[in-house]
């Protein structure tokens, strides 16, 4: 992932990797500078980057960036936890 051009505060990246399909995820909290005329600028958001490996000529390596405001990040997090627990052959409790 390339660093933002403007000044931004970045949390320490947290990484997760799927051993089954080889996808890497990097998650950070980002807060950029305020931009005049854009009322939501300067607000922190969650950055999730999914990096897919090279699966061959029909599916080369690729990277996708998703950005979530705090409310959406929490909602998606709850959905992922619920779906992950429901789809797990052995429940994980943390």
N, C-alpha and C positions, 0 to 999 in steps of 0.2 A: 504494500500500500504506500502511495506517495504521501509525503507530509503536506498539510495544507499550506497555501501560499501566504495567507494572512496569519497574524499571530493567533495562536490558539493554545489553550491549556489541554493537555492530554493526560488521562490517567495511565497507569501502568497497564500494558496490554495483558489480557488473559486469553490463553489459547486452549483450544480443545481440538482433538483430531479423531476422526472416525477411522478405526483400524479396518473396518469392513470395506469401505469404499474410498478411503484415502483423502477425504475432504478435510481441509483445515479451516477452523473458524478462529477469528481474532476479534475480541470485543474490547472496546474502550469507551470511556466517557469523554466527550469532547465539549469544550466551550470556546467558541470563537469570539472575536471582537464584535461589538455592536456596529451595525451599519445604519446610517441615517436613512429614514424612510422605510425601514424594514423592522416593524415592531417586535417580531419574534427572534430577530438576530440577537446574539449574545446569550441566548438561553442554552443551557447544557442539553446534550442529546447523547444517545447511545449509538455508537457506530459498530456495526457487525459486518465483517468482511468474510466471505466464503471463498476459499481458494480451491478450485477443482484441479486435480492432476491431469496430465496428458493421457487420455484414454485411447489415443490413436488418431489417425488422420481425419476421421469424421467428428472427433470430439477433442480438439486440442485443449491444453490447459487454459483456464480462464479464471477471472476474479470478479466477484460481484460485491458491491457495497450497498448495504441497507442502513438507513438512519431512522431512529425511533425517538420521538419525544418521550419524556419519562412515563407518562400515562400509558402510551402504546407499548413501551418496553415491558412494563409490569403486566399488562394484559397478555401480551404474547408469551411472556415468561410463565404465567400461570397456565396458559393453554399448553405449552410445551411440557411442563411438569405433569399435567393431567394426562396428556396423550402418551408421554413416555412411560408413566406408571402403568397405564392401561395396556400398553403394548409390550411390556417387559415380561419375559418368561420367568424372571425372578425379581421381585420388587426390590428397589433400592431405597432405603430410608436414610435421610441425612438431616 
